[in-house]
Amino acid sequence: MKKTRIGIFALTVLLVLVIVGGCAWGKKTAVLHIDDDYKFKLVTSADIEECFSVSRVEPAGTSINSLREYNVYAMLSSTWGDMPWFYYHVISQEEYDKYSSDEPPGKPKIVLTLDSGELLVMWDPQDGPIDQPEKCGLGLITAEKI
């Protein structure tokens, strides 16, 4: 009787692992941008790849002292398709420490700490494309080290 219970428990655990593993392995990603210098990539789910476009741009010389900038476009929006929806910035830790949560533009969110010691950050956008499909939400791009 004890062996039967252990066997059923082991089969149940194995079945759960197969189901969970199958779901994780079945999810395909799409690479939106690769930065070989800072060794990271911006990815999203392959089924919503058409929602976004990412381009590297030269730092604009704004109050943000970026080492590198990336524009993210809402490609399915007829009103925002040609202007950036939000931005990623590569900044130093010292630059990050200058920002206060209490003063505009606020403290950026650290997306990834890069191998070089710099930070990939983003500020939440103040507004966005109202005609962007719901499936193409703001939090659906992730950064991964390569």
C-alpha positions, 0 to 999 in steps of 0.5 A: 500500500505504501509503495502504491502511494509513493508511486502515485505521488511520483507519477503526479509530480512527473505529470505536473513537471511535464505539463509545466515544462511543455508550457515553458518550452512551447513559448516562442520569443522574438528578438526585437533588438540585440546590443552586442557591445553591452551584451543584452537583447530586448525580446517579446513573445513571438505572437505579439512581435508585430506590436513593437519595433526597437531602434538604437539612437544616439543619445539626444543630449537631454537632461538624461546623461545616457551612454546609449538610447533605444526607442520603442515604437507601437507599430499597430497604432495609427497615431503613434507608429512613427514616434517613440512610445517609450525609451530604454537608456544605458546609464552609469550607476552614478547617473542613476544615483542622481535621480530622486523619486520625488522630482521629475522625471523620477527614478527610472526602473532598473531593467537589467544590470549589465556585465559592464556595470552600467544599467539598462533603465526605463521611465514609465511613459506619461501617456501612450497610444490609445489605439494600441491593441490591448494584447500589446501592453507596455510590460511585454518586452523583457531584457535578457543578457546574452 
